[in-house]
C-alpha cells in the first residue's frame, strides 16, 4: 500500500498459490487518521471508478515507522501493512 501525504492511497492485492501470482487487483482512494482510527474511502477498483465508494474504518493496534497493524471490527479481521522496496514482488 502506498499512502501519500496528500491523503490518497493505492493498494495492490495479490493472490499467490504455490509461489505463483494467481490474481492481482489494485484499489485507489483516500485515507485519513484521527484519534487512533484509520479510515479508507475506496473510489476505484481495478481501474474502474465506483459509486457508492467503499468506506472502511479500522482501529490502529500498533504503528511504527515501517509497519502498521489495524483491526476491522465489522469484518473481525486484523491486517498488517509493512514498508517494502518499490520493486518488491511479494512471496
C-alpha positions as CSV (number, residue, x, y, z in Angstrom):
1,X,0.0,0.0,0.0
2,X,1.2,3.5,-0.8
3,X,-0.2,6.1,1.5
4,X,0.6,9.6,0.2
5,X,0.9,12.8,2.2
6,X,-2.0,14.3,0.2
7,X,-4.4,11.7,1.7
8,X,-4.6,9.4,-1.3
9,X,-3.7,5.7,-1.5
10,X,-3.0,2.9,-3.9
11,X,-3.1,-0.7,-2.8
12,X,-2.4,-3.9,-4.7
13,X,-3.8,-7.2,-3.5
14,X,-2.2,-10.3,-4.8
15,X,-3.3,-14.0,-4.5
16,X,-0.3,-16.3,-4.6
17,X,-0.6,-20.1,-4.8
18,X,2.4,-22.4,-4.8
19,X,4.7,-19.4,-5.4
20,X,2.8,-18.2,-8.5
21,X,0.7,-15.0,-8.8
22,X,-2.8,-16.0,-9.5
23,X,-4.7,-12.7,-9.2
24,X,-3.8,-9.1,-8.8
25,X,-6.2,-6.2,-8.0
26,X,-5.5,-2.5,-7.5
27,X,-7.6,-0.1,-5.5
28,X,-7.3,3.6,-5.1
29,X,-8.9,6.2,-2.9
30,X,-8.4,8.5,0.1
31,X,-7.3,7.8,3.6
32,X,-7.3,9.6,7.0
33,X,-6.1,9.1,10.5
34,X,-7.8,10.6,13.5
35,X,-7.9,9.6,17.2
36,X,-6.4,6.1,16.7
37,X,-8.8,5.4,13.8
38,X,-7.7,4.7,10.2
39,X,-10.3,5.2,7.5
40,X,-10.1,4.4,3.8
41,X,-12.5,5.6,1.2
42,X,-12.0,3.4,-1.9
43,X,-13.0,5.2,-5.1
44,X,-11.6,2.9,-7.8
45,X,-11.3,-0.9,-8.1
46,X,-9.3,-2.5,-11.0
47,X,-9.2,0.9,-12.8
48,X,-12.9,1.4,-12.6
49,X,-14.4,4.3,-10.6
50,X,-17.1,3.1,-8.2
51,X,-20.1,4.7,-6.6
52,X,-21.0,4.5,-3.9
53,X,-17.5,4.5,-2.5
54,X,-16.3,1.8,-0.1
55,X,-15.7,3.2,3.3
56,X,-13.8,1.1,5.9
57,X,-12.8,2.2,9.4
58,X,-10.1,0.4,11.4
59,X,-8.7,0.6,14.9
60,X,-4.9,1.1,14.9
61,X,-3.4,-1.7,17.1
62,X,0.3,-0.7,16.5
63,X,2.1,1.8,14.4
64,X,5.8,2.2,13.8
65,X,7.8,4.0,11.0
66,X,7.8,0.8,9.0
67,X,4.7,-1.2,10.0
68,X,1.1,-0.8,10.9
69,X,-1.3,-3.3,12.4
70,X,-5.0,-2.4,12.2
71,X,-8.3,-4.1,13.1
72,X,-11.6,-4.0,11.1
73,X,-14.3,-4.5,13.7
74,X,-17.1,-5.2,11.2
75,X,-15.1,-8.0,9.4
76,X,-13.4,-9.1,12.6
77,X,-10.1,-9.1,10.8
78,X,-6.6,-7.8,11.7
79,X,-4.3,-6.6,8.9
80,X,-0.6,-5.7,8.8
81,X,1.0,-3.3,6.3
82,X,4.7,-3.3,6.1
83,X,7.0,-0.9,4.2
84,X,9.0,-2.7,1.4
85,X,11.1,-1.6,-1.5
86,X,9.1,-0.4,-4.6
87,X,10.5,-3.3,-6.6
88,X,9.2,-5.9,-4.0
89,X,7.4,-8.8,-5.7
90,X,5.9,-10.5,-2.7
91,X,6.0,-14.1,-1.8
